[in-house]
Amino acid sequence: QLESDSKENIREFCSKVDTAYAKLAEEVEKTASLIRKTESMDQNEENRQREIDNYKEMLQEATKSQLLLQEKVAEVENDSKKKLADVSEALETANCELFDKTS
């Protein structure tokens, strides 16, 4: 009887160990899956951050270009105003000379 009880106890213990091992294996797989997901999310985050950094750099370059263009436009406007003033003055002079000749 004692031997039979011991064998039954051993079987129960082995069954419990098998169950615990199966649960542990399941938890290990869940943990591994979560680690893979986390690594994937980290990689995605790194990719997004690189993309953001690239966009920031592009924005800085575009801003620089815009400022340079604004400066160039201001130069062209000033040059055009000066030329217009010169032409207006020359026209006024020509008109005065023409008026003097016809008078």
C-alpha positions, 0 to 999 in steps of 0.5 A: 500500500505504501509503495502504491501511495508513493507511486501515486504521489510521484505521478501527481508530482510529475503531473504537476511538474509537467503542468508547471513546465507547460505553463512556464514554456507558455509564459516564456513564449509570451515574453519572447513575443512581447520582447519582439514586439517591443524591439519592433516598436523601438525600431519603428520609433527610431525610424520615425525619429530619423524621419522627423530629423530629416524633415527638420533639416529640410525645413531649416534648408527651406527656411534658409533658401526662403531668407536668401530669396527674400534678400534677393527680391529686396535687392532686385526691388531696390535696384529696380527702384533706383533704375526707375528713378534714374529713368524718371530723372532722364525723362524729366530732363529730356522733357525739359530740354524739349520744352526749352527747344520748342519755346 
